[in-house]
Structures are given as structure tokens and as C-alpha cells.
Amino acid sequence: MSTTPKPIYEDPVHIDSRHYQVEFESDRVRVIRVKYGPHEKSPMHGHPESVAVFLTANRGQFNFPNGSSEVREWKAGQVMAIPGEIHAPENLSDGPLELVLIEVKG
């Protein structure tokens, strides 16, 4: 009898569909559109290794399970590799935050 292992983090698409929507999925990647309004937050969740394409300039605070936090900033059009992590993000700006996140599977 085989069992499917549980993910080690909560999937943002399932726990926060207001901010995270799947645009495309294959056996190798999942592409998620991420949209936050000004000062909106998300509950603690995780992502595997990903590539982020930022559609808006913004600033966010990322709170981690160990109680630490980090402020990150990016520019519209910026592309960056992001290691897998668990976090609870918050949009610190007065404007919208939008990006496309390409999660690598496996």
C-alpha cells in the first residue's frame, strides 16, 4: 500500500486563492500569478525553488517560521531565482504587488 507524502509546507494556491492563481501547470513547472493589494498579507505558506518575474516595483516583508523577518525590494521587470522557502509575506507599499512565479517541480 502506498501513501502520498504530505508537503512540508502549505500550498498558497489552496490556502490563499485570493492572492495566488495557477496560470499553467505541467509535470515540470507550475506558473502562478501573484497579486496583492496595498498592505495585504498572506498566511504562512511555502514555495519550492522558483523563478520570479516582477511585474510591479514593490517592497515586501517576509516573516519566517522561526520568528525572523526580512524586507525585500524589487523593480518592475526584474527577474530572480528564489530558493525554496516557507514565509508569510506582506506588501509594504501603497500600490499593488504583482508577479509571475515559476515553481520548479521535483
N, C-alpha and C positions, 0 to 999 in steps of 0.2 A: 504494500500500500504506500503510495507516495503522497506527500503533502506539499503544498506550495508554501515556501517560506514567506513570512511577513516582511514587508520593507522595514528598514531600520529607522524610517522617518515617515511622517505624514505627507501624503501627496497633496500639494497645493491645489491641484485641479479638483480634487474631491472635497477638500475641507474649506476652500475659498474660491468657489467658481465665479464669484463676483469680480475677482481680480485676475484670474488665470483661466485661459481658454485654449484648448488644443486646436491648432490650425492644421497640423499634419502629423501623422504617425506612421512609422514603418518598423521593421524588425531591428533597425539600427539607430534610429533617432526619433525623438518626439519634439515637435516645434510648438512652443507655447507663446501666445500673445499675452503680455502682462500689462495691465492698465490700472493705475492708482489715481485717484483724485488728490487734490491738495491735502496734505496732512493725514491721509488714510494709512491704516495699519493692517497687517495680516497676522494671523496666529502663527505659532511656531510650526515650521514645516521644513522639508529638505528637498534638495535637488542633487542629482548625480553631476559628474563633470559636465560642463556646458560651455557653449559659446554664446555671449550676449551681444546683441546689436541694439544699441540705444537709439531710440527714435526722438527722444527729447533730452535736453540738458536737464540735469537734476542733481539732487543731493538726498541721500537716504541714510538712515541709521539702521544698523543690523544688530539685533540683540541675539546672543547665543545661549545655548542651554546651560553653560557654566556660569552665567551671570554677567559675562563681559559684553561689551558693545563696541561698535566701530562705526564711524561716519565715513561714507564713501561718496565721491563725486564723479560725474562723467559728463561728457559733451554729446550733443546730438550728432549722430553718425559714428560715434566711437564704437569699436568692436573689440571685445576682450575675451580671453579664455578665463573661465571661472572654475576653480576646483570644486568638487562636491562638498556641500556643507549643509548644516541644519541651522536655521535662523528664523527670526521674527522681524521682518522689515517694516520700516515706517518712512513714508515720503515726508521729508522735512521742508519741502518747498511749498510756495503758494500756487504753483502751477501743476499740471498733470505730469505724471511719470508714465512713459510708455516704452516698452522694449519688446524685442523678439528674442526668446531664449531657445536655443537649440540644445536639447539634452542628449548626451551620448549614452546609448544603451550598452550593457554588457561590459 
